[in-house]
Every structure is written in C-alpha cells, then in structure tokens.
Amino acid sequence: MPRLRLLLLGLAVAFPALAGEAGYLTREVELKAAPSQSAGVVSRLAKHTKVEVLVEQRAWAQVKSGETTGWMLSFYVMKGEPAPSVSWGRRLSSAWSLGTDRKVNTSATIGVRGLDEEELKSAQFNETELKRLEGLALAAPEGERFAGQGSLVPQRLEYLPAPAAPDAPAFQQ
C-alpha cells in the first residue's frame, strides 16, 4: 500500500499542469534531454520561438517546437501568443509620456505560478478535490523514508514572530 501511494504521488507530480498550451520563449534557451541543468543539450531555440508546453514539472517545462522536444526552465516560457510588435512612433510616444500617465502592475517570480485576480475571485471550495489530495498524503514514517531515499535531511524552522498590533489604522485609498 505505501508503494501505491508513492506511485500515485509520483504520477500526480508528473502529470502536466497545462498540457498542450501554446507559448513563446522570452529569451534564447537550450533544450535539455531531461529536467536537469546537467542533462545533455538537445537543441537551442531562439528568443520569441513559439512552443507547445507539454509538461510542467517543478521549475521545468517540457516543450515542443516543430519536431524538437526538450526540457527548459519554465520561467523562460510566456503562455499565450506574443504581443503584436509596436511601431517606433508608438514607442517614442510611450517614452515621452513615461511616468506621467502609465499605470503598470507587473511582477515576476521564478518557480511560482500563481492565480490571477479573477481566478481568486471565482475560486470555490471543492470538497471532492480536497479529499483526493488528502488521499495522497503519507504517514510520517513513510514520508521520512521517502525523504531519506532522496538524501533529504530535516531542518528545524522557527515560527515567525506574531505581527505587532498597528498603532493607527492603515491608510486606505
């Protein structure tokens, strides 16, 4: 039974998060034979190359471009289609108004793909999914044995201190 749980956990991690999703590269990349920096290079792809994301596994994405398939860091894949090119006149206009009328909310994080604001607003509790995830849990001894096989060692982390009570109400816009 423990092996079945490990197998199910492995399959859950290995299944694609966004199988077959279109994307493009934000820089030139080396495609690797496996999801590892030490893996052999399969091919090089140029910046803006369109790809199909086959599998996402931790910080890695398996992509396909034409007949070439390989692994790369998923941070360098932008999902969807590239933005249309902007004319020089439009670029100059944007540079001229820089800091006066632009409102940009941009952030980037390596290794974490979160939910956007609309997804958070529409999120709903799913008891079936919660039970499915709980079914993937391992008992502590099984987890320790699994961690030991990967040469992982326990680390003790202290809790963060409780936040101080604010003296005055926070500024509201």
HUHUHU-V260584 format. One record per helix or strand of 2 or more residues. SS is the DSSP state (A for helix, B for strand). FROM is the first residue (numbers start at 1). TO is the last residue. If there is no record, write none. Layout:
ss = {SS & SS}
from = {FROM & FROM}
to = {TO & TO}
//
This chain:
ss = {A & B & B & B & B & B & B & A & B & A & A & A & A}
from = {2 & 21 & 29 & 41 & 50 & 60 & 68 & 74 & 77 & 88 & 117 & 127 & 140}
to = {14 & 25 & 32 & 45 & 57 & 65 & 73 & 76 & 79 & 96 & 122 & 134 & 149}
//
